[in-house]
Amino acid sequence: MKNKSYIWISFIILVFGIYFIPKIVNRFKDGAVVEADRLNKTNNALIEIAKVPSFEFINQNRDTINQDFYKGKVYLVEFFFTSCPTICPIMNENMVKIQNEFKFENNFGIASFTIDSVTDTPEVLKEHAAEIGAVSKNWNFLTGNQDDIFSVAKKFNMYVGKNDDAPGGFEHSGLFAIIDKNGKIRSRLDESGNPVIYYDGTEEAGVEMIKEDIKKLLAE
């Protein structure tokens, strides 16, 4: 009986070797398939980064807007100023592209915080919105106490600053943040498995990633 058991065990091991080992070898060959599988899982993931900080400011129509306005909506956050001569026009153009992509989606919005609240009054912001083609009812251009806006930017960990030597007198990143329906900052992971956190609003690749991830969050 022992001899028969050994024969069966040997037979099973032989079958396993013939059938499965070539498949395993092929998957690990050059690491290509394994890496592709890992990246597919990575790129499909949208993780929670943090809860969106509280805010309350006046928009282009002089309405008071806070984070509750966006409850149940997926929305983008940016920090900009209307007289910015460098990256803001690119950000504006790309944000309008994103707006147009979701123009029939009631649960999508945008919050654009000006970092030059002295110049960017509600009237200036309203004119700016018309000039760039911001027509969504859920797109708010927000202004208020400059220190408070800077504080909100800091809580987002998005760089803004006053610098008299910089073009336009201010510095800021060209990044957009994606917020989900539950008020959580969300992010995909990069090829190394690290969170992107914020998306480049000045590059076409960043805009395409934003569109893809907004669609995922709207479907949740």
Contacts in CASP RR format, 6 or more apart in sequence:
PFRMAT RR
TARGET T0000
AUTHOR 0000-0000-0000
METHOD contacts of the structure
MODEL  1
MKNKSYIWISFIILVFGIYFIPKIVNRFKDGAVVEADRLNKTNNALIEIA
KVPSFEFINQNRDTINQDFYKGKVYLVEFFFTSCPTICPIMNENMVKIQN
EFKFENNFGIASFTIDSVTDTPEVLKEHAAEIGAVSKNWNFLTGNQDDIF
SVAKKFNMYVGKNDDAPGGFEHSGLFAIIDKNGKIRSRLDESGNPVIYYD
GTEEAGVEMIKEDIKKLLAE
26 33 0 8 1.000
27 33 0 8 1.000
27 34 0 8 1.000
28 34 0 8 1.000
39 191 0 8 1.000
42 188 0 8 1.000
42 189 0 8 1.000
42 190 0 8 1.000
42 191 0 8 1.000
42 193 0 8 1.000
43 188 0 8 1.000
43 189 0 8 1.000
45 188 0 8 1.000
45 189 0 8 1.000
46 186 0 8 1.000
46 187 0 8 1.000
46 188 0 8 1.000
46 213 0 8 1.000
46 216 0 8 1.000
46 217 0 8 1.000
47 186 0 8 1.000
47 187 0 8 1.000
47 188 0 8 1.000
47 189 0 8 1.000
47 195 0 8 1.000
48 180 0 8 1.000
48 184 0 8 1.000
48 185 0 8 1.000
48 186 0 8 1.000
49 184 0 8 1.000
49 185 0 8 1.000
49 186 0 8 1.000
49 187 0 8 1.000
49 195 0 8 1.000
49 197 0 8 1.000
50 184 0 8 1.000
50 185 0 8 1.000
51 183 0 8 1.000
51 184 0 8 1.000
51 185 0 8 1.000
52 67 0 8 1.000
52 77 0 8 1.000
52 156 0 8 1.000
52 179 0 8 1.000
52 183 0 8 1.000
52 184 0 8 1.000
52 185 0 8 1.000
53 67 0 8 1.000
53 152 0 8 1.000
53 155 0 8 1.000
53 156 0 8 1.000
54 66 0 8 1.000
54 67 0 8 1.000
55 66 0 8 1.000
55 67 0 8 1.000
55 113 0 8 1.000
55 142 0 8 1.000
55 148 0 8 1.000
55 152 0 8 1.000
56 64 0 8 1.000
56 65 0 8 1.000
56 66 0 8 1.000
57 64 0 8 1.000
57 65 0 8 1.000
57 66 0 8 1.000
57 113 0 8 1.000
57 142 0 8 1.000
57 143 0 8 1.000
57 144 0 8 1.000
57 148 0 8 1.000
57 149 0 8 1.000
58 64 0 8 1.000
58 65 0 8 1.000
58 122 0 8 1.000
58 142 0 8 1.000
58 143 0 8 1.000
58 144 0 8 1.000
59 65 0 8 1.000
59 122 0 8 1.000
59 125 0 8 1.000
59 140 0 8 1.000
59 141 0 8 1.000
59 142 0 8 1.000
59 143 0 8 1.000
60 122 0 8 1.000
60 125 0 8 1.000
60 126 0 8 1.000
60 128 0 8 1.000
60 129 0 8 1.000
60 140 0 8 1.000
60 141 0 8 1.000
61 122 0 8 1.000
61 126 0 8 1.000
62 122 0 8 1.000
63 140 0 8 1.000
65 111 0 8 1.000
65 140 0 8 1.000
65 142 0 8 1.000
67 183 0 8 1.000
69 140 0 8 1.000
70 109 0 8 1.000
70 111 0 8 1.000
70 138 0 8 1.000
70 179 0 8 1.000
70 183 0 8 1.000
71 181 0 8 1.000
71 183 0 8 1.000
72 107 0 8 1.000
72 181 0 8 1.000
72 182 0 8 1.000
73 107 0 8 1.000
73 108 0 8 1.000
73 109 0 8 1.000
73 138 0 8 1.000
73 181 0 8 1.000
74 107 0 8 1.000
74 108 0 8 1.000
74 109 0 8 1.000
74 178 0 8 1.000
74 179 0 8 1.000
74 180 0 8 1.000
74 181 0 8 1.000
74 214 0 8 1.000
74 217 0 8 1.000
74 218 0 8 1.000
75 108 0 8 1.000
75 109 0 8 1.000
75 110 0 8 1.000
75 111 0 8 1.000
75 138 0 8 1.000
75 178 0 8 1.000
75 179 0 8 1.000
76 95 0 8 1.000
76 98 0 8 1.000
76 109 0 8 1.000
76 110 0 8 1.000
76 111 0 8 1.000
76 176 0 8 1.000
76 177 0 8 1.000
76 178 0 8 1.000
76 179 0 8 1.000
76 210 0 8 1.000
76 214 0 8 1.000
77 110 0 8 1.000
77 111 0 8 1.000
77 113 0 8 1.000
77 156 0 8 1.000
77 158 0 8 1.000
77 176 0 8 1.000
77 177 0 8 1.000
77 179 0 8 1.000
78 91 0 8 1.000
78 95 0 8 1.000
78 110 0 8 1.000
78 111 0 8 1.000
78 112 0 8 1.000
78 113 0 8 1.000
78 174 0 8 1.000
78 175 0 8 1.000
78 176 0 8 1.000
78 177 0 8 1.000
78 201 0 8 1.000
79 112 0 8 1.000
79 113 0 8 1.000
79 114 0 8 1.000
79 115 0 8 1.000
79 149 0 8 1.000
79 153 0 8 1.000
79 156 0 8 1.000
79 158 0 8 1.000
79 160 0 8 1.000
79 172 0 8 1.000
79 173 0 8 1.000
80 88 0 8 1.000
80 91 0 8 1.000
80 92 0 8 1.000
80 112 0 8 1.000
80 113 0 8 1.000
80 114 0 8 1.000
80 115 0 8 1.000
80 172 0 8 1.000
81 88 0 8 1.000
81 114 0 8 1.000
81 115 0 8 1.000
81 116 0 8 1.000
81 119 0 8 1.000
81 120 0 8 1.000
81 168 0 8 1.000
81 170 0 8 1.000
81 172 0 8 1.000
82 88 0 8 1.000
82 114 0 8 1.000
82 116 0 8 1.000
82 119 0 8 1.000
82 120 0 8 1.000
82 124 0 8 1.000
82 125 0 8 1.000
82 128 0 8 1.000
83 116 0 8 1.000
83 119 0 8 1.000
83 168 0 8 1.000
84 167 0 8 1.000
84 168 0 8 1.000
84 170 0 8 1.000
84 172 0 8 1.000
85 167 0 8 1.000
85 168 0 8 1.000
86 167 0 8 1.000
87 174 0 8 1.000
87 202 0 8 1.000
90 201 0 8 1.000
90 202 0 8 1.000
91 174 0 8 1.000
91 176 0 8 1.000
91 201 0 8 1.000
91 202 0 8 1.000
92 132 0 8 1.000
93 132 0 8 1.000
94 201 0 8 1.000
94 202 0 8 1.000
94 204 0 8 1.000
94 207 0 8 1.000
95 110 0 8 1.000
95 112 0 8 1.000
95 134 0 8 1.000
95 176 0 8 1.000
95 201 0 8 1.000
96 132 0 8 1.000
96 133 0 8 1.000
96 134 0 8 1.000
97 207 0 8 1.000
98 110 0 8 1.000
98 207 0 8 1.000
98 210 0 8 1.000
98 211 0 8 1.000
98 214 0 8 1.000
99 110 0 8 1.000
99 134 0 8 1.000
99 135 0 8 1.000
99 136 0 8 1.000
99 139 0 8 1.000
101 211 0 8 1.000
101 214 0 8 1.000
102 108 0 8 1.000
102 109 0 8 1.000
102 214 0 8 1.000
102 218 0 8 1.000
103 135 0 8 1.000
103 136 0 8 1.000
105 218 0 8 1.000
106 138 0 8 1.000
107 181 0 8 1.000
107 218 0 8 1.000
108 136 0 8 1.000
108 138 0 8 1.000
108 214 0 8 1.000
108 218 0 8 1.000
109 136 0 8 1.000
109 138 0 8 1.000
109 139 0 8 1.000
110 134 0 8 1.000
110 136 0 8 1.000
110 138 0 8 1.000
110 139 0 8 1.000
110 140 0 8 1.000
111 140 0 8 1.000
111 142 0 8 1.000
112 139 0 8 1.000
112 140 0 8 1.000
112 141 0 8 1.000
112 142 0 8 1.000
113 142 0 8 1.000
113 143 0 8 1.000
113 149 0 8 1.000
113 152 0 8 1.000
113 153 0 8 1.000
114 120 0 8 1.000
114 125 0 8 1.000
114 141 0 8 1.000
114 142 0 8 1.000
114 143 0 8 1.000
114 149 0 8 1.000
115 146 0 8 1.000
115 149 0 8 1.000
115 150 0 8 1.000
115 153 0 8 1.000
115 160 0 8 1.000
115 161 0 8 1.000
115 170 0 8 1.000
115 172 0 8 1.000
116 146 0 8 1.000
116 170 0 8 1.000
117 143 0 8 1.000
117 144 0 8 1.000
117 145 0 8 1.000
117 146 0 8 1.000
117 149 0 8 1.000
118 146 0 8 1.000
120 128 0 8 1.000
120 141 0 8 1.000
120 143 0 8 1.000
121 143 0 8 1.000
122 143 0 8 1.000
125 141 0 8 1.000
125 143 0 8 1.000
126 141 0 8 1.000
128 134 0 8 1.000
128 141 0 8 1.000
129 139 0 8 1.000
129 141 0 8 1.000
134 141 0 8 1.000
142 149 0 8 1.000
143 149 0 8 1.000
149 160 0 8 1.000
150 160 0 8 1.000
150 161 0 8 1.000
153 159 0 8 1.000
153 160 0 8 1.000
153 172 0 8 1.000
154 160 0 8 1.000
156 177 0 8 1.000
156 185 0 8 1.000
157 197 0 8 1.000
158 172 0 8 1.000
158 173 0 8 1.000
158 175 0 8 1.000
158 177 0 8 1.000
158 198 0 8 1.000
159 171 0 8 1.000
159 172 0 8 1.000
159 173 0 8 1.000
160 170 0 8 1.000
160 171 0 8 1.000
160 172 0 8 1.000
160 173 0 8 1.000
161 170 0 8 1.000
161 171 0 8 1.000
161 172 0 8 1.000
162 169 0 8 1.000
162 170 0 8 1.000
162 171 0 8 1.000
163 169 0 8 1.000
163 170 0 8 1.000
163 171 0 8 1.000
173 198 0 8 1.000
174 200 0 8 1.000
174 201 0 8 1.000
174 202 0 8 1.000
175 198 0 8 1.000
175 199 0 8 1.000
175 200 0 8 1.000
175 201 0 8 1.000
176 198 0 8 1.000
176 199 0 8 1.000
176 200 0 8 1.000
176 201 0 8 1.000
176 210 0 8 1.000
177 185 0 8 1.000
177 197 0 8 1.000
177 198 0 8 1.000
177 199 0 8 1.000
178 185 0 8 1.000
178 186 0 8 1.000
178 187 0 8 1.000
178 199 0 8 1.000
178 210 0 8 1.000
178 213 0 8 1.000
178 214 0 8 1.000
178 217 0 8 1.000
179 185 0 8 1.000
179 186 0 8 1.000
180 186 0 8 1.000
180 217 0 8 1.000
180 220 0 8 1.000
181 217 0 8 1.000
181 220 0 8 1.000
185 197 0 8 1.000
186 213 0 8 1.000
186 217 0 8 1.000
187 195 0 8 1.000
187 196 0 8 1.000
187 197 0 8 1.000
187 198 0 8 1.000
188 195 0 8 1.000
188 196 0 8 1.000
188 209 0 8 1.000
188 213 0 8 1.000
189 195 0 8 1.000
189 196 0 8 1.000
190 196 0 8 1.000
196 209 0 8 1.000
199 206 0 8 1.000
199 207 0 8 1.000
199 209 0 8 1.000
199 210 0 8 1.000
199 213 0 8 1.000
200 206 0 8 1.000
201 207 0 8 1.000
201 210 0 8 1.000
END
